[in-house]
Amino acid sequence: MSYYQYPPNPYPLPRESTGLSVASLVLGILSMLGFAAIILVPLAGVITGHLAWRREPQSRSLAIAGLITSWIGLLLATIIYALAIWMIWWAGSEYGDYSYYENMTYS
């Protein structure tokens, strides 16, 4: 039996990266500021947030914050797109059937 103790490791462990979490949070904030009109911004925030939540356990709070803001931005973008499509459809159905020449009476 040996009582020899191993020396402590002089090199600290490398810090884990938090890049995906920060990217998710930045994309979520951008999507809340109005860049949700480009649907790729909140979608990229959701994807990077889910990747960060799985891969970076030390920065889960940043990943969750990025996920929440990105999902809200994605929801707002979906509502805006649905409203714009409905307005275009409504305007086309409201004014598309009217014809000036059909309502003219010849005397």
MIDRENGU-105351 format. One record per residue (C-alpha): residue number from 1; residue in three letters; x, y, z. Coordinates in steps of 0.5 Angstrom, whole numbers. Example, Ala and Ser with C-alpha at 12.3 -4.5 7.8 and 13.67 -1.06 7.14 Angstrom:
<pt><i>1</i><aa>Ala</aa><px>25</px><py>-9</py><pz>16</pz></pt>
<pt><i>2</i><aa>Ser</aa><px>27</px><py>-2</py><pz>14</pz></pt>
END
This chain:
<pt><i>1</i><aa>Met</aa><px>0</px><py>0</py><pz>0</pz></pt>
<pt><i>2</i><aa>Ser</aa><px>3</px><py>7</py><pz>-2</pz></pt>
<pt><i>3</i><aa>Tyr</aa><px>2</px><py>13</py><pz>1</pz></pt>
<pt><i>4</i><aa>Tyr</aa><px>4</px><py>17</py><pz>-4</pz></pt>
<pt><i>5</i><aa>Gln</aa><px>0</px><py>23</py><pz>-6</pz></pt>
<pt><i>6</i><aa>Tyr</aa><px>-1</px><py>25</py><pz>-13</pz></pt>
<pt><i>7</i><aa>Pro</aa><px>1</px><py>33</py><pz>-14</pz></pt>
<pt><i>8</i><aa>Pro</aa><px>-5</px><py>37</py><pz>-15</pz></pt>
<pt><i>9</i><aa>Asn</aa><px>-6</px><py>39</py><pz>-23</pz></pt>
<pt><i>10</i><aa>Pro</aa><px>-3</px><py>46</py><pz>-24</pz></pt>
<pt><i>11</i><aa>Tyr</aa><px>-7</px><py>47</py><pz>-30</pz></pt>
<pt><i>12</i><aa>Pro</aa><px>-15</px><py>49</py><pz>-29</pz></pt>
<pt><i>13</i><aa>Leu</aa><px>-20</px><py>46</py><pz>-33</pz></pt>
<pt><i>14</i><aa>Pro</aa><px>-22</px><py>50</py><pz>-39</pz></pt>
<pt><i>15</i><aa>Arg</aa><px>-29</px><py>54</py><pz>-39</pz></pt>
<pt><i>16</i><aa>Glu</aa><px>-34</px><py>51</py><pz>-43</pz></pt>
<pt><i>17</i><aa>Ser</aa><px>-37</px><py>56</py><pz>-48</pz></pt>
<pt><i>18</i><aa>Thr</aa><px>-43</px><py>60</py><pz>-48</pz></pt>
<pt><i>19</i><aa>Gly</aa><px>-43</px><py>62</py><pz>-55</pz></pt>
<pt><i>20</i><aa>Leu</aa><px>-50</px><py>59</py><pz>-57</pz></pt>
<pt><i>21</i><aa>Ser</aa><px>-53</px><py>61</py><pz>-51</pz></pt>
<pt><i>22</i><aa>Val</aa><px>-51</px><py>68</py><pz>-52</pz></pt>
<pt><i>23</i><aa>Ala</aa><px>-53</px><py>68</py><pz>-59</pz></pt>
<pt><i>24</i><aa>Ser</aa><px>-60</px><py>65</py><pz>-58</pz></pt>
<pt><i>25</i><aa>Leu</aa><px>-61</px><py>71</py><pz>-53</pz></pt>
<pt><i>26</i><aa>Val</aa><px>-58</px><py>76</py><pz>-58</pz></pt>
<pt><i>27</i><aa>Leu</aa><px>-63</px><py>73</py><pz>-63</pz></pt>
<pt><i>28</i><aa>Gly</aa><px>-69</px><py>73</py><pz>-59</pz></pt>
<pt><i>29</i><aa>Ile</aa><px>-68</px><py>80</py><pz>-57</pz></pt>
<pt><i>30</i><aa>Leu</aa><px>-67</px><py>82</py><pz>-64</pz></pt>
<pt><i>31</i><aa>Ser</aa><px>-74</px><py>79</py><pz>-66</pz></pt>
<pt><i>32</i><aa>Met</aa><px>-77</px><py>82</py><pz>-60</pz></pt>
<pt><i>33</i><aa>Leu</aa><px>-75</px><py>89</py><pz>-63</pz></pt>
<pt><i>34</i><aa>Gly</aa><px>-78</px><py>88</py><pz>-69</pz></pt>
<pt><i>35</i><aa>Phe</aa><px>-73</px><py>84</py><pz>-73</pz></pt>
<pt><i>36</i><aa>Ala</aa><px>-79</px><py>78</py><pz>-73</pz></pt>
<pt><i>37</i><aa>Ala</aa><px>-81</px><py>81</py><pz>-80</pz></pt>
<pt><i>38</i><aa>Ile</aa><px>-75</px><py>77</py><pz>-82</pz></pt>
<pt><i>39</i><aa>Ile</aa><px>-78</px><py>70</py><pz>-80</pz></pt>
<pt><i>40</i><aa>Leu</aa><px>-71</px><py>67</py><pz>-80</pz></pt>
<pt><i>41</i><aa>Val</aa><px>-68</px><py>71</py><pz>-74</pz></pt>
<pt><i>42</i><aa>Pro</aa><px>-73</px><py>68</py><pz>-69</pz></pt>
<pt><i>43</i><aa>Leu</aa><px>-73</px><py>62</py><pz>-72</pz></pt>
<pt><i>44</i><aa>Ala</aa><px>-65</px><py>62</py><pz>-71</pz></pt>
<pt><i>45</i><aa>Gly</aa><px>-66</px><py>64</py><pz>-64</pz></pt>
<pt><i>46</i><aa>Val</aa><px>-70</px><py>58</py><pz>-63</pz></pt>
<pt><i>47</i><aa>Ile</aa><px>-66</px><py>53</py><pz>-66</pz></pt>
<pt><i>48</i><aa>Thr</aa><px>-59</px><py>56</py><pz>-62</pz></pt>
<pt><i>49</i><aa>Gly</aa><px>-63</px><py>56</py><pz>-56</pz></pt>
<pt><i>50</i><aa>His</aa><px>-65</px><py>49</py><pz>-56</pz></pt>
<pt><i>51</i><aa>Leu</aa><px>-58</px><py>47</py><pz>-58</pz></pt>
<pt><i>52</i><aa>Ala</aa><px>-55</px><py>51</py><pz>-52</pz></pt>
<pt><i>53</i><aa>Trp</aa><px>-60</px><py>48</py><pz>-47</pz></pt>
<pt><i>54</i><aa>Arg</aa><px>-58</px><py>41</py><pz>-49</pz></pt>
<pt><i>55</i><aa>Arg</aa><px>-50</px><py>43</py><pz>-50</pz></pt>
<pt><i>56</i><aa>Glu</aa><px>-49</px><py>48</py><pz>-45</pz></pt>
<pt><i>57</i><aa>Pro</aa><px>-51</px><py>46</py><pz>-38</pz></pt>
<pt><i>58</i><aa>Gln</aa><px>-47</px><py>52</py><pz>-34</pz></pt>
<pt><i>59</i><aa>Ser</aa><px>-51</px><py>57</py><pz>-38</pz></pt>
<pt><i>60</i><aa>Arg</aa><px>-58</px><py>54</py><pz>-38</pz></pt>
<pt><i>61</i><aa>Ser</aa><px>-61</px><py>61</py><pz>-36</pz></pt>
<pt><i>62</i><aa>Leu</aa><px>-59</px><py>65</py><pz>-42</pz></pt>
<pt><i>63</i><aa>Ala</aa><px>-61</px><py>59</py><pz>-46</pz></pt>
<pt><i>64</i><aa>Ile</aa><px>-68</px><py>59</py><pz>-43</pz></pt>
<pt><i>65</i><aa>Ala</aa><px>-68</px><py>67</py><pz>-44</pz></pt>
<pt><i>66</i><aa>Gly</aa><px>-66</px><py>66</py><pz>-51</pz></pt>
<pt><i>67</i><aa>Leu</aa><px>-72</px><py>61</py><pz>-52</pz></pt>
<pt><i>68</i><aa>Ile</aa><px>-77</px><py>65</py><pz>-49</pz></pt>
<pt><i>69</i><aa>Thr</aa><px>-76</px><py>71</py><pz>-53</pz></pt>
<pt><i>70</i><aa>Ser</aa><px>-75</px><py>68</py><pz>-59</pz></pt>
<pt><i>71</i><aa>Trp</aa><px>-81</px><py>64</py><pz>-58</pz></pt>
<pt><i>72</i><aa>Ile</aa><px>-85</px><py>70</py><pz>-57</pz></pt>
<pt><i>73</i><aa>Gly</aa><px>-82</px><py>74</py><pz>-63</pz></pt>
<pt><i>74</i><aa>Leu</aa><px>-84</px><py>67</py><pz>-67</pz></pt>
<pt><i>75</i><aa>Leu</aa><px>-91</px><py>68</py><pz>-65</pz></pt>
<pt><i>76</i><aa>Leu</aa><px>-91</px><py>75</py><pz>-66</pz></pt>
<pt><i>77</i><aa>Ala</aa><px>-88</px><py>74</py><pz>-73</pz></pt>
<pt><i>78</i><aa>Thr</aa><px>-93</px><py>69</py><pz>-75</pz></pt>
<pt><i>79</i><aa>Ile</aa><px>-99</px><py>73</py><pz>-72</pz></pt>
<pt><i>80</i><aa>Ile</aa><px>-96</px><py>79</py><pz>-77</pz></pt>
<pt><i>81</i><aa>Tyr</aa><px>-96</px><py>75</py><pz>-83</pz></pt>
<pt><i>82</i><aa>Ala</aa><px>-103</px><py>72</py><pz>-82</pz></pt>
<pt><i>83</i><aa>Leu</aa><px>-106</px><py>79</py><pz>-81</pz></pt>
<pt><i>84</i><aa>Ala</aa><px>-102</px><py>81</py><pz>-87</pz></pt>
<pt><i>85</i><aa>Ile</aa><px>-105</px><py>75</py><pz>-91</pz></pt>
<pt><i>86</i><aa>Trp</aa><px>-112</px><py>76</py><pz>-89</pz></pt>
<pt><i>87</i><aa>Met</aa><px>-112</px><py>83</py><pz>-90</pz></pt>
<pt><i>88</i><aa>Ile</aa><px>-109</px><py>82</py><pz>-97</pz></pt>
<pt><i>89</i><aa>Trp</aa><px>-115</px><py>77</py><pz>-98</pz></pt>
<pt><i>90</i><aa>Trp</aa><px>-120</px><py>81</py><pz>-95</pz></pt>
<pt><i>91</i><aa>Ala</aa><px>-118</px><py>87</py><pz>-100</pz></pt>
<pt><i>92</i><aa>Gly</aa><px>-118</px><py>82</py><pz>-106</pz></pt>
<pt><i>93</i><aa>Ser</aa><px>-125</px><py>79</py><pz>-104</pz></pt>
<pt><i>94</i><aa>Glu</aa><px>-128</px><py>86</py><pz>-102</pz></pt>
<pt><i>95</i><aa>Tyr</aa><px>-126</px><py>90</py><pz>-108</pz></pt>
<pt><i>96</i><aa>Gly</aa><px>-124</px><py>85</py><pz>-113</pz></pt>
<pt><i>97</i><aa>Asp</aa><px>-132</px><py>83</py><pz>-115</pz></pt>
<pt><i>98</i><aa>Tyr</aa><px>-134</px><py>90</py><pz>-117</pz></pt>
<pt><i>99</i><aa>Ser</aa><px>-134</px><py>92</py><pz>-124</pz></pt>
<pt><i>100</i><aa>Tyr</aa><px>-136</px><py>99</py><pz>-126</pz></pt>
<pt><i>101</i><aa>Tyr</aa><px>-139</px><py>97</py><pz>-133</pz></pt>
<pt><i>102</i><aa>Glu</aa><px>-143</px><py>92</py><pz>-130</pz></pt>
<pt><i>103</i><aa>Asn</aa><px>-147</px><py>97</py><pz>-126</pz></pt>
<pt><i>104</i><aa>Met</aa><px>-148</px><py>102</py><pz>-132</pz></pt>
<pt><i>105</i><aa>Thr</aa><px>-155</px><py>102</py><pz>-134</pz></pt>
<pt><i>106</i><aa>Tyr</aa><px>-156</px><py>104</py><pz>-142</pz></pt>
<pt><i>107</i><aa>Ser</aa><px>-162</px><py>109</py><pz>-143</pz></pt>
END
